[in-house]
């Protein structure tokens, strides 16, 4: 147990931020007090912090890009899971289950051995299946309208 020097509340050591410069390796303020202090500081200095951060980011763009690329590569499944959740409301496990159910084939053209993309209804957001890039582009060009696709199929089957 440790006592916060700001709110004078006795708390678990896990409730204190780490500080390698202190004997016990922990800050004297608890997480709650410390977070409050930083929030207040940011409110008072938002403009100067924003300017400094922007300037630093521009100066170190290559370093940032490389760090982000390495982080993404090291945690690819985590990033893909996050992206699928955000964009389509499904997990990476659900994506993999769909992939298995479709025998690793495009749901439309049945071609295998290519990257499959999540196809979803743009009006409802509901996931329809996994399709290849060519089929995805084709659906986009037909604006996801079934009647237009049916007319196109009829056109292709007409005898010349």
MOBEL-V204166 format. One record per backbone hydrogen bond with DSSP energy under -1.0 kcal/mol. NH is the residue of the N-H (numbers start at 1). CO is the residue of the C=O. If there is no record, write none. Layout:
BEGIN
nh->(NH & NH)
co->(CO & CO)
END
This chain:
BEGIN
nh->(2 & 4 & 5 & 8 & 11 & 15 & 16 & 19 & 22 & 27 & 31 & 34 & 35 & 36 & 37 & 38 & 39 & 40 & 41 & 42 & 43 & 44 & 45 & 49 & 50 & 51 & 52 & 53 & 54 & 55 & 56 & 57 & 58 & 59 & 60 & 64 & 65 & 66 & 67 & 68 & 69 & 70 & 71 & 72 & 73 & 74 & 75 & 79 & 80 & 81 & 82 & 83 & 84 & 85 & 86 & 87 & 88 & 90 & 95 & 96 & 97 & 98 & 99 & 100 & 101 & 102 & 103 & 104 & 105 & 106 & 107 & 110 & 117 & 119 & 121 & 125 & 128 & 129 & 131 & 136 & 137 & 138 & 139 & 140 & 141 & 142 & 143 & 144 & 145 & 149 & 150 & 151 & 152 & 153 & 154 & 155 & 156 & 157)
co->(11 & 9 & 28 & 4 & 2 & 12 & 13 & 25 & 19 & 17 & 15 & 30 & 31 & 32 & 33 & 34 & 35 & 36 & 37 & 38 & 39 & 40 & 41 & 45 & 46 & 47 & 48 & 49 & 50 & 51 & 52 & 53 & 54 & 55 & 56 & 60 & 61 & 62 & 63 & 64 & 65 & 66 & 67 & 68 & 69 & 70 & 71 & 75 & 76 & 77 & 78 & 79 & 80 & 81 & 82 & 83 & 84 & 84 & 91 & 92 & 93 & 94 & 95 & 96 & 97 & 98 & 100 & 99 & 102 & 111 & 130 & 106 & 131 & 129 & 126 & 121 & 119 & 119 & 117 & 132 & 133 & 134 & 135 & 136 & 137 & 138 & 140 & 139 & 142 & 145 & 146 & 147 & 148 & 149 & 150 & 151 & 152 & 153)
END
